[in-house]
Amino acid sequence: MLCFTKPESIVRLLRAGMITLLTVLVSPMATAQAEGGIQITSIKLEAADDGYQFDADFEITLNHKLEYALEKGIVLYFVTELNLMNSRWYWLDERIAHSRVREGLSYYALTRQYRLSRGALSQNFGTLKEALQALSRVRNRPIIASSEVKQNTEYTVELRMRLDIAALPKPFQVETLGGSKEWDLSSGILRWNTILPPQRHSGSNTP
């Protein structure tokens, strides 16, 4: 005997299923935000004048311990690394190009401002959210070649952003060695294979 369900019941079942699905997808994100973490949300590799560069977007969330450390005057250094690797079946993979930039995030209680610095450059922000948004947006970051980069060749790209634990004060480094995960903030390494776009050259008329 066939059993038919009323249309209203079907709609209720579909809505219930959607709510369940959204809960499964959102819950891990809420947990990650509570614990802190770094996620890679987008990456674009492109040709530049006589070389290559990349854009990347991250989602950075600090846990309560890292926020407290900032408020107490501890500078948090973040390192963004990209490696271009040539896979070799007969030997270890060869790194042919790389990018490594270290940025410091600090808080000044006197002015109640957050500061993001890279080398001699620095920028102030009124809120931690604004500072993290600026840190998470990587734009036109040069990739430095250490050997010849060939066209029409497949390379492996590795991208990562991490908190530089080695730059923390010694007591906190000891805490990380003791197994504390609250200072272990990293996106992990994202790997993918790609063929580089045609390289642009200075003085070229190509748009």
VENTA-V316599 format. One record per pair of residues at least 24 apart in sequence whose C-alpha atoms are under 6 Angstrom apart, sorted by the first residue. I is the first residue (numbers start at 1). J is the second residue. Records with the same first field share a line. If there is no record, write none. Layout:
# VENTA-V316599
I = J ; J
This chain:
# VENTA-V316599
33 = 61
35 = 63
36 = 61 ; 62 ; 63
37 = 61 ; 185
38 = 186 ; 187
39 = 187
47 = 199
48 = 200
49 = 200 ; 201 ; 202
50 = 200 ; 201
52 = 143
53 = 140 ; 141 ; 142 ; 143
54 = 140 ; 141
55 = 138 ; 139 ; 140
56 = 138
57 = 136 ; 137
58 = 136
70 = 107
75 = 105 ; 106
76 = 104 ; 105
77 = 103 ; 104 ; 163 ; 164
78 = 102 ; 103 ; 162 ; 163 ; 164
79 = 161 ; 162
80 = 160 ; 161
81 = 159 ; 160
82 = 158 ; 159
83 = 157 ; 158
84 = 156 ; 157
85 = 155 ; 156
86 = 155
96 = 145 ; 146 ; 147
97 = 144 ; 145 ; 146
98 = 143 ; 144
99 = 143
153 = 195
154 = 194 ; 195
155 = 193 ; 194
156 = 192 ; 193
157 = 191 ; 192
158 = 190 ; 191
159 = 189 ; 190
160 = 187 ; 188 ; 189
161 = 186 ; 187
162 = 186
